[in-house]
Amino acid sequence: MPTGTSSGLGRWVFPGLMVLWRWCAAVPGDDGARESARSRRSIAIKLSAFSGIALLGAFWGSVVAIAELNALYLCVSLIGCVFILLDFRIGVGLLILLMPISGSWVFPHAMFGITGLNPLNLLLVGTLGSCLFRGLSDGGLRGFMPRPLLWLYIVPILVAGVLGSRHVGEIAPTLLVIYESLDSYNMAGYLRELVIKPLLMVVFALLVGAAASRSERPEKFLIPMLISIWIMGAIVIVFVFQSGAALDHLANSGSREFLSALGLHANELGRLYAVAYALLLFTWAESKEPGPRLAMIASMGMVVLALILTFSRGAFVGFIVVNALFLLWHRNVKTLILSGVLAAGALILLPGAVYDRIAAGYGQGLDAISAGRVEGLWLPLLPEVLRSPIYGNGIGSILWSEPMRRGAGETILAVSHPHNAYLQAALDMGVVGLVLLCAYFAHVWKGFRKLSVDPELSPTMRGFYQGAAAGLLSILVSNVTDSSLTPKPEQAFLWFAIGMMYGQRTRRPAGRMGTAETSSLGSVLVREAGRGR
């Protein structure tokens, strides 16, 4: 809208509204006049509300015209935060839906050119603030931060981050182009990208736990998880279909970056799908309701197809681990027969490209099987562990390691991570950090297994925790050739399960909820009961 038109409109509209308000708010002396004044005051309030909505719409419309979709994202995020203030569990449901998607290209990573300002972070901050405020008012913060999570996991990462921040200026020049996310390669960018950003996944898990502990039926949080699984699976399926790429091309070792256009590497997507498949499979096996079981079966078929299209050998191994655990924990004749029939059918129907991908490098030595990782990465990096074997060299220490500074791209692979989660932990945090992180995941495994046989839980939730345990083990196995023990986007469903575990262990019955919580959940019912009396 032109400036002159805008100023002219403001010159007439705002004084007119003020006159209308004064006329409606006037209070005459007699009773009839007072009644009329009340009626006019009510009309004035309604007109003001409609005018406010219209002005807000006009304002955001003009902002959208200038800032395009950024303004729309900001507006939706702020509206979401308003609802979150009423009940932070609304925000948790949205986070469960969006967290796995946030690493892909379909989700905005920045608004107005500001790194870190995006809908997910706004939602996370708003939900955390609402949760902390509610916890302070009803004493619900007790147990919000489990001690094993703090001392075995968060503290080692923070310590390694402080150690690594001193070496940012030593990053190998060859890797500067690869690691573009460190703004000007300074300390602030390092801490934001390699320490704070990964730990946001832990904050997400804590919020899930807080929400689950205040819910009468935590299994309702599986609904946004299921929706997110469908979105993430559809992303790869639709992308491959629209690209028209042949399966032989996708299975080729030189095409491992094909899916990176989606924002996540094929190996990362594969591990994400393996965990999702584990959650779906075991939840389906234990659930007694026909509707959810049908949804789980359809979801499993879609996830398996998406997993195959990644052609990630690590994901294939994780998939095999999940199914082996399913057979081990559900040992009966019916399961064995059904699994045998499905396995035979799958082996027959699988395209040859899958077998070619699985067999890549076999017969040519361990280095060929590992895609050059043994001689081109792992062996050259082992001396770096000895430089600081106790407490490590800091988060992301491969970036300034001597092999990378000396000959990345010539004698060894030019990469920004060691492609082995355990080697990475030893490099970054030393033996102490590696032991602490492994001890934490042992604690998580024990928690999953305990809840999976808890008779007080519904069959659906027992199956969910069985699947979480299987998904955790599949990730730990596939981590031998990639990924990290620190949080990554591909671990979104795993950290969701970890949050559910903590919430389940501290869940309070509805009758024991704090005053503020009861008010937020059932204020309408309380008022209606009072009217009934």
DOKEVEX-796770 format. One record per residue (C-alpha): y, x, z. Coordinates in steps of 0.02 Angstrom, whole numbers, plus 50000, padded with zeros to 5 digits. Last residue first. Example, Ala and Ser with C-alpha at 12.3 -4.5 7.8 and 13.67 -1.06 7.14 Angstrom:
2
{{49947, 50684, 50357}}
{{49775, 50615, 50390}}
***
This chain:
533
{{48602, 48782, 52161}}
{{48583, 48768, 51973}}
{{48754, 48845, 51947}}
{{48700, 48997, 52048}}
{{48543, 49014, 51943}}
{{48648, 49010, 51785}}
{{48760, 49147, 51852}}
{{48611, 49256, 51896}}
{{48532, 49228, 51725}}
{{48694, 49280, 51639}}
{{48708, 49437, 51744}}
{{48530, 49487, 51700}}
{{48522, 49660, 51626}}
{{48693, 49731, 51663}}
{{48700, 49655, 51837}}
{{48526, 49716, 51881}}
{{48575, 49891, 51827}}
{{48735, 49889, 51929}}
{{48643, 49831, 52084}}
{{48507, 49961, 52071}}
{{48334, 49921, 52008}}
{{48196, 49894, 52135}}
{{48146, 49719, 52081}}
{{48131, 49774, 51900}}
{{48003, 49905, 51944}}
{{48064, 50085, 51935}}
{{48002, 50207, 51806}}
{{47998, 50388, 51864}}
{{47835, 50440, 51780}}
{{47864, 50327, 51630}}
{{48038, 50398, 51603}}
{{47973, 50577, 51605}}
{{47836, 50534, 51480}}
{{47955, 50434, 51369}}
{{48069, 50585, 51359}}
{{47923, 50696, 51309}}
{{47872, 50568, 51177}}
{{48048, 50570, 51103}}
{{48040, 50760, 51111}}
{{47883, 50756, 51003}}
{{47960, 50632, 50881}}
{{48112, 50743, 50856}}
{{48013, 50905, 50838}}
{{48057, 50928, 50654}}
{{48241, 50938, 50703}}
{{48210, 51098, 50805}}
{{48198, 51131, 50991}}
{{48139, 51304, 51050}}
{{47956, 51348, 51029}}
{{47992, 51385, 50846}}
{{47932, 51347, 50670}}
{{47811, 51448, 50564}}
{{47637, 51525, 50543}}
{{47566, 51518, 50719}}
{{47673, 51364, 50752}}
{{47539, 51261, 50662}}
{{47429, 51270, 50817}}
{{47567, 51226, 50941}}
{{47623, 51084, 50827}}
{{47448, 51010, 50817}}
{{47429, 51026, 51006}}
{{47589, 50929, 51036}}
{{47539, 50794, 50911}}
{{47371, 50772, 50999}}
{{47456, 50755, 51168}}
{{47583, 50632, 51096}}
{{47442, 50532, 51016}}
{{47356, 50515, 51183}}
{{47524, 50467, 51256}}
{{47544, 50327, 51128}}
{{47366, 50267, 51156}}
{{47401, 50246, 51341}}
{{47563, 50157, 51296}}
{{47474, 50031, 51185}}
{{47335, 50003, 51310}}
{{47466, 49952, 51440}}
{{47493, 50070, 51585}}
{{47424, 50045, 51760}}
{{47254, 50115, 51711}}
{{47330, 50290, 51680}}
{{47214, 50378, 51558}}
{{47345, 50430, 51428}}
{{47471, 50455, 51568}}
{{47375, 50605, 51637}}
{{47347, 50680, 51465}}
{{47531, 50671, 51420}}
{{47584, 50749, 51585}}
{{47457, 50890, 51570}}
{{47516, 50928, 51393}}
{{47698, 50930, 51453}}
{{47657, 51053, 51592}}
{{47563, 51163, 51467}}
{{47718, 51150, 51357}}
{{47821, 51217, 51502}}
{{47700, 51358, 51539}}
{{47710, 51411, 51356}}
{{47899, 51418, 51371}}
{{47890, 51517, 51532}}
{{47761, 51641, 51465}}
{{47863, 51674, 51307}}
{{48022, 51695, 51409}}
{{47943, 51823, 51525}}
{{47859, 51917, 51383}}
{{48025, 51941, 51295}}
{{48154, 51806, 51263}}
{{48209, 51831, 51082}}
{{48074, 51944, 51011}}
{{47933, 51870, 51115}}
{{47991, 51693, 51075}}
{{47999, 51735, 50889}}
{{47825, 51811, 50893}}
{{47762, 51651, 50973}}
{{47848, 51536, 50848}}
{{47786, 51633, 50696}}
{{47887, 51623, 50535}}
{{47998, 51766, 50599}}
{{48163, 51675, 50575}}
{{48318, 51709, 50467}}
{{48223, 51775, 50316}}
{{48237, 51921, 50196}}
{{48054, 51970, 50177}}
{{48013, 52152, 50203}}
{{48024, 52315, 50103}}
{{48159, 52258, 49982}}
{{48236, 52092, 50032}}
{{48281, 52150, 50205}}
{{48286, 52341, 50208}}
{{48373, 52426, 50353}}
{{48470, 52288, 50437}}
{{48322, 52170, 50427}}
{{48200, 52301, 50490}}
{{48323, 52349, 50630}}
{{48341, 52174, 50701}}
{{48514, 52094, 50692}}
{{48463, 51924, 50624}}
{{48289, 51940, 50698}}
{{48372, 51922, 50868}}
{{48399, 51736, 50843}}
{{48411, 51703, 51030}}
{{48426, 51865, 51129}}
{{48341, 52035, 51128}}
{{48196, 52000, 51245}}
{{48178, 51983, 51434}}
{{48030, 52098, 51472}}
{{47984, 52180, 51307}}
{{48159, 52240, 51261}}
{{48143, 52369, 51121}}
{{47955, 52341, 51122}}
{{47975, 52172, 51036}}
{{48071, 52256, 50895}}
{{47918, 52367, 50862}}
{{47823, 52207, 50813}}
{{47948, 52157, 50678}}
{{47877, 52267, 50539}}
{{47701, 52199, 50573}}
{{47755, 52016, 50569}}
{{47867, 52017, 50415}}
{{47809, 52088, 50248}}
{{47639, 52150, 50303}}
{{47579, 51994, 50392}}
{{47698, 51864, 50318}}
{{47655, 51894, 50136}}
{{47606, 51715, 50098}}
{{47489, 51708, 50250}}
{{47337, 51697, 50136}}
{{47401, 51844, 50035}}
{{47422, 51949, 50192}}
{{47250, 51901, 50255}}
{{47162, 51966, 50100}}
{{47145, 51915, 49918}}
{{46991, 51804, 49929}}
{{47096, 51656, 49986}}
{{47277, 51670, 49934}}
{{47305, 51486, 49892}}
{{47149, 51384, 49936}}
{{47244, 51245, 50023}}
{{47370, 51232, 49880}}
{{47235, 51227, 49747}}
{{47141, 51095, 49846}}
{{47298, 50987, 49853}}
{{47332, 51013, 49668}}
{{47158, 50949, 49628}}
{{47208, 50774, 49677}}
{{47130, 50695, 49833}}
{{47023, 50545, 49787}}
{{46851, 50621, 49819}}
{{46895, 50712, 49980}}
{{46987, 50557, 50041}}
{{46838, 50444, 50010}}
{{46722, 50562, 50104}}
{{46844, 50574, 50249}}
{{46864, 50385, 50257}}
{{46675, 50357, 50258}}
{{46647, 50491, 50390}}
{{46787, 50423, 50499}}
{{46713, 50248, 50493}}
{{46540, 50313, 50537}}
{{46604, 50423, 50679}}
{{46714, 50288, 50750}}
{{46575, 50159, 50751}}
{{46450, 50279, 50829}}
{{46560, 50326, 50975}}
{{46663, 50477, 51029}}
{{46844, 50425, 51038}}
{{46920, 50580, 51122}}
{{46831, 50706, 51011}}
{{46850, 50605, 50852}}
{{47036, 50584, 50883}}
{{47051, 50767, 50929}}
{{46976, 50816, 50761}}
{{47095, 50696, 50673}}
{{47247, 50775, 50756}}
{{47187, 50952, 50722}}
{{47156, 50912, 50538}}
{{47334, 50845, 50520}}
{{47402, 51001, 50604}}
{{47306, 51110, 50481}}
{{47374, 51008, 50335}}
{{47549, 51024, 50409}}
{{47531, 51213, 50414}}
{{47470, 51208, 50234}}
{{47628, 51117, 50182}}
{{47601, 51028, 50017}}
{{47752, 50918, 50063}}
{{47681, 50778, 49953}}
{{47526, 50769, 50062}}
{{47632, 50732, 50216}}
{{47724, 50592, 50125}}
{{47559, 50511, 50076}}
{{47493, 50529, 50254}}
{{47652, 50451, 50322}}
{{47641, 50299, 50207}}
{{47459, 50266, 50249}}
{{47494, 50289, 50434}}
{{47638, 50165, 50427}}
{{47528, 50031, 50346}}
{{47396, 50057, 50481}}
{{47525, 50053, 50621}}
{{47603, 49892, 50557}}
{{47431, 49809, 50551}}
{{47396, 49866, 50730}}
{{47566, 49802, 50787}}
{{47525, 49628, 50721}}
{{47343, 49622, 50779}}
{{47381, 49657, 50964}}
{{47250, 49758, 51058}}
{{47327, 49931, 51041}}
{{47215, 50079, 51084}}
{{47167, 50140, 50910}}
{{47337, 50098, 50835}}
{{47427, 50199, 50968}}
{{47309, 50345, 50933}}
{{47341, 50345, 50746}}
{{47528, 50308, 50751}}
{{47573, 50445, 50875}}
{{47464, 50572, 50783}}
{{47538, 50523, 50615}}
{{47714, 50548, 50681}}
{{47665, 50720, 50745}}
{{47592, 50769, 50576}}
{{47742, 50693, 50485}}
{{47866, 50805, 50576}}
{{47754, 50955, 50543}}
{{47756, 50917, 50357}}
{{47944, 50889, 50353}}
{{47971, 51060, 50430}}
{{47851, 51143, 50308}}
{{47937, 51058, 50160}}
{{48106, 51124, 50218}}
{{48233, 51000, 50283}}
{{48402, 50948, 50211}}
{{48334, 50838, 50071}}
{{48374, 50974, 49943}}
{{48248, 51078, 50039}}
{{48111, 50975, 49956}}
{{48089, 51099, 49812}}
{{48105, 51254, 49922}}
{{47917, 51286, 49925}}
{{47912, 51283, 49735}}
{{47858, 51463, 49705}}
{{47695, 51437, 49799}}
{{47648, 51301, 49674}}
{{47590, 51138, 49752}}
{{47748, 51045, 49701}}
{{47727, 51101, 49519}}
{{47545, 51050, 49514}}
{{47595, 50881, 49585}}
{{47711, 50852, 49438}}
{{47897, 50827, 49469}}
{{47971, 50663, 49407}}
{{48122, 50688, 49517}}
{{48133, 50502, 49556}}
{{47955, 50496, 49623}}
{{47976, 50655, 49725}}
{{48136, 50591, 49805}}
{{48065, 50417, 49836}}
{{47911, 50486, 49926}}
{{48011, 50615, 50023}}
{{48142, 50495, 50090}}
{{48016, 50354, 50114}}
{{47925, 50453, 50248}}
{{48084, 50485, 50347}}
{{48139, 50303, 50334}}
{{47968, 50236, 50382}}
{{47956, 50353, 50531}}
{{48130, 50300, 50587}}
{{48079, 50117, 50585}}
{{47924, 50157, 50689}}
{{48027, 50253, 50817}}
{{48151, 50109, 50824}}
{{48004, 49994, 50872}}
{{47920, 50116, 50992}}
{{48063, 50090, 51113}}
{{47991, 49918, 51151}}
{{47843, 50007, 51230}}
{{47954, 50042, 51381}}
{{47926, 49863, 51440}}
{{48014, 49831, 51606}}
{{48147, 49958, 51560}}
{{48247, 50065, 51681}}
{{48133, 50218, 51679}}
{{48123, 50206, 51489}}
{{48312, 50220, 51473}}
{{48323, 50373, 51586}}
{{48178, 50455, 51495}}
{{48255, 50422, 51324}}
{{48418, 50496, 51389}}
{{48326, 50651, 51448}}
{{48240, 50669, 51279}}
{{48407, 50659, 51187}}
{{48479, 50791, 51304}}
{{48330, 50901, 51257}}
{{48369, 50876, 51072}}
{{48549, 50922, 51109}}
{{48476, 51088, 51167}}
{{48455, 51141, 50985}}
{{48643, 51119, 50953}}
{{48698, 51212, 51110}}
{{48599, 51373, 51085}}
{{48582, 51428, 50904}}
{{48721, 51333, 50815}}
{{48853, 51316, 50951}}
{{48821, 51483, 51035}}
{{48826, 51576, 50870}}
{{48980, 51484, 50807}}
{{49074, 51525, 50967}}
{{49018, 51707, 50964}}
{{49079, 51739, 50788}}
{{48990, 51743, 50621}}
{{49141, 51676, 50529}}
{{49068, 51503, 50566}}
{{48881, 51530, 50592}}
{{48801, 51398, 50479}}
{{48791, 51513, 50326}}
{{48634, 51603, 50382}}
{{48562, 51652, 50214}}
{{48726, 51726, 50150}}
{{48749, 51833, 50306}}
{{48566, 51884, 50303}}
{{48586, 52038, 50192}}
{{48732, 52095, 50299}}
{{48617, 52110, 50451}}
{{48696, 52030, 50603}}
{{48773, 52163, 50717}}
{{48934, 52070, 50755}}
{{48835, 51930, 50837}}
{{48752, 52053, 50956}}
{{48834, 52009, 51122}}
{{48796, 51824, 51098}}
{{48610, 51867, 51100}}
{{48604, 51901, 51286}}
{{48698, 51741, 51328}}
{{48583, 51641, 51215}}
{{48429, 51721, 51294}}
{{48491, 51665, 51465}}
{{48525, 51489, 51401}}
{{48352, 51476, 51320}}
{{48265, 51541, 51477}}
{{48364, 51415, 51584}}
{{48322, 51264, 51476}}
{{48132, 51286, 51468}}
{{48039, 51336, 51625}}
{{48179, 51310, 51751}}
{{48261, 51151, 51687}}
{{48114, 51064, 51606}}
{{48001, 51105, 51753}}
{{48136, 51038, 51872}}
{{48151, 50867, 51790}}
{{48334, 50822, 51756}}
{{48364, 50635, 51781}}
{{48255, 50638, 51938}}
{{48393, 50562, 52044}}
{{48528, 50507, 51924}}
{{48491, 50324, 51960}}
{{48598, 50314, 52116}}
{{48671, 50146, 52063}}
{{48851, 50190, 52023}}
{{48825, 50374, 51982}}
{{48679, 50330, 51868}}
{{48780, 50201, 51773}}
{{48919, 50328, 51743}}
{{48791, 50460, 51692}}
{{48707, 50341, 51570}}
{{48873, 50283, 51495}}
{{48929, 50464, 51471}}
{{48763, 50514, 51394}}
{{48766, 50366, 51275}}
{{48943, 50404, 51220}}
{{48907, 50589, 51196}}
{{48749, 50555, 51096}}
{{48831, 50421, 50989}}
{{48977, 50536, 50950}}
{{48853, 50676, 50912}}
{{48752, 50564, 50797}}
{{48904, 50491, 50708}}
{{48973, 50662, 50660}}
{{49104, 50782, 50727}}
{{49003, 50942, 50743}}
{{49099, 51034, 50608}}
{{49267, 50951, 50574}}
{{49300, 50923, 50388}}
{{49359, 50744, 50418}}
{{49182, 50700, 50471}}
{{49031, 50815, 50481}}
{{48842, 50807, 50469}}
{{48830, 50640, 50378}}
{{48649, 50576, 50369}}
{{48557, 50554, 50203}}
{{48550, 50744, 50185}}
{{48418, 50761, 50319}}
{{48429, 50832, 50495}}
{{48499, 50672, 50569}}
{{48350, 50567, 50511}}
{{48237, 50619, 50655}}
{{48378, 50582, 50781}}
{{48435, 50419, 50701}}
{{48312, 50286, 50759}}
{{48279, 50360, 50930}}
{{48466, 50385, 50947}}
{{48499, 50202, 50905}}
{{48377, 50145, 51040}}
{{48458, 50266, 51163}}
{{48629, 50195, 51122}}
{{48571, 50020, 51163}}
{{48494, 50090, 51322}}
{{48669, 50141, 51375}}
{{48709, 49960, 51418}}
{{48886, 49890, 51416}}
{{48964, 50058, 51377}}
{{48840, 50073, 51234}}
{{48914, 49918, 51154}}
{{49084, 50003, 51145}}
{{49004, 50164, 51085}}
{{48930, 50071, 50936}}
{{49104, 50012, 50887}}
{{49163, 50192, 50896}}
{{49020, 50253, 50787}}
{{49047, 50115, 50658}}
{{49232, 50159, 50646}}
{{49198, 50346, 50632}}
{{49068, 50322, 50496}}
{{49187, 50207, 50401}}
{{49329, 50331, 50419}}
{{49221, 50470, 50349}}
{{49169, 50358, 50205}}
{{49338, 50370, 50118}}
{{49475, 50463, 50213}}
{{49625, 50384, 50126}}
{{49559, 50214, 50072}}
{{49452, 50211, 50229}}
{{49609, 50237, 50334}}
{{49696, 50092, 50244}}
{{49547, 49979, 50277}}
{{49538, 50040, 50456}}
{{49718, 49986, 50484}}
{{49700, 49821, 50392}}
{{49545, 49779, 50492}}
{{49631, 49825, 50655}}
{{49782, 49719, 50603}}
{{49670, 49572, 50563}}
{{49574, 49590, 50726}}
{{49736, 49601, 50824}}
{{49807, 49450, 50733}}
{{49650, 49351, 50771}}
{{49662, 49398, 50955}}
{{49848, 49362, 50960}}
{{49821, 49193, 50879}}
{{49687, 49152, 51006}}
{{49798, 49205, 51151}}
{{49945, 49107, 51081}}
{{49839, 48951, 51062}}
{{49786, 48965, 51243}}
{{49969, 48989, 51294}}
{{50016, 48835, 51192}}
{{49887, 48732, 51286}}
{{49945, 48801, 51451}}
{{50124, 48761, 51404}}
{{50077, 48583, 51360}}
{{49995, 48564, 51529}}
{{50151, 48637, 51611}}
{{50260, 48517, 51511}}
{{50159, 48371, 51575}}
{{50175, 48437, 51752}}
{{50366, 48457, 51744}}
{{50462, 48622, 51748}}
{{50430, 48706, 51580}}
{{50331, 48869, 51564}}
{{50363, 48972, 51405}}
{{50211, 49073, 51349}}
{{50193, 48988, 51180}}
{{50374, 49015, 51132}}
{{50373, 49194, 51193}}
{{50211, 49231, 51095}}
{{50279, 49153, 50935}}
{{50439, 49255, 50950}}
{{50338, 49415, 50975}}
{{50225, 49374, 50826}}
{{50375, 49347, 50715}}
{{50453, 49512, 50772}}
{{50288, 49599, 50721}}
{{50266, 49516, 50553}}
{{50440, 49530, 50476}}
{{50488, 49714, 50494}}
{{50302, 49765, 50485}}
{{50289, 49685, 50313}}
{{50447, 49773, 50257}}
{{50383, 49941, 50320}}
{{50219, 49919, 50225}}
{{50303, 49861, 50066}}
{{50420, 50010, 50069}}
{{50279, 50132, 50100}}
{{50173, 50071, 49957}}
{{50000, 50000, 50000}}
***
